[in-house]
Amino acid sequence: MARRTTLRKNRVLFLVHRKEILDQTITTFKKQNVDLNLTTFGMVQTLTRHIQDIPVPKLIIVDEGHRALAKSYQRILKQFPKAIVLLFTATPHRTGRMQLDQIADDIIVGQSIHELTDKGFLAPFRYFQPPNDFDPKLLKRGSTGDFTNESMEQAMSTKIFGHIVKQYKRIASGMQAVVYTYSIDSAIKIANEFNSEGISAVEVDGTTSKEKRDLAVRKFREQKIKILVNVNLFTEGVDLPNVDCVIMARPTASLALYLQFSMRCLNPRKGKTAIIIDHANNFKTFGYPDDDRDWKQAIKSGKQKSKSLLTDPGLAIVTCDYCFAVVKASEVKDGKCPICGKPIKVHKAKPVSDVDLVEATKDRQNLIHEIVHSNLLKEVANKNVSELHTIKELQAYGKLHGYKKGWCYYVAKRKGII
Ligand SMILES: [Zn+2]
């Protein structure tokens, strides 16, 4: 579109909000034979202060178009009322009432994440939601529509830092991972925790110098560090091709942020299955990253709609009690977890309770160990209570499902076994 515009001797204005994107775009435009003499590239933050100097464009292309309602963008767009404006975004939804219908006449929905995965443009992924000390009731929204730092701090218990490392080692050991967290303080704690376990990690945030940040990114690209912990940095645009695991250590009320976090690890590579570890229950608000969403509805202004963008909240998704995998109910065949093969109940995901984490994990691991080594446990795992005929079977079944001892006696008596 830019090339055809310049071929007709009309001007193009390309708006971005990050320097990195600017450089990438200029390279791509050159390759694509766009007449650069007829093209103005610019950072919104810069151009908005020099509007009078911008040559009148016929076509305006806005990168990360979900931001275009912001004043800085609006000042530029309003200056050129006759231009055709194209907003490009992977997340055409904003936090809050005002949506893109305020400025856009229509939406053209591209291919879904599902389709792109099927065609190999995105890697398939596995989603895990370990139990933690996270308390969603403590979350409060700030003026941006997303949660405040103070409330995130309170909702994410400090105990979670060691837990994050433990779950990484269990679920994604050795994978290159990016951690998203809510504050510099928490980012530093998480990075320290990884390093103390011998897993190389670096923390970067908005106050990190450009040199240090570039160095961290380069080392990560060269696989010299395993974990990159960041606060609001790697959301849009930064080119990090070798992320295989994303760890969400912060909740968000923004669908756009959720998708940017979780999809960060979906760059495809032969044989790759990405891993998303969600410590903040984000999937309960937004569903799977690749759920089909009604974007035509999403651009309509009105009440908060993040939640209604979920096709079937809670019901379609199940968490495995043994391996913590979050799977679609439709993936559960014969009542078994598609990841670990243990019995899994298709019910609405339980709210996280404040269980004693260490104990619970240990018990669970002991039980997994026992199941693996006991034919009896494996046998009864696939049966209904009506198919159990001996005390031993009942005991095994009760153990598997965590029933109290009295249950076994009660059922045995009812069945006439004792
Ligand atoms: Zn499982």
Residues whose N, C-alpha, C, O or C-beta is under 5 A from the ligand:
A	BS01	ZN	C320 Y322 C323 F324 A325 C337 I339 C340 G341
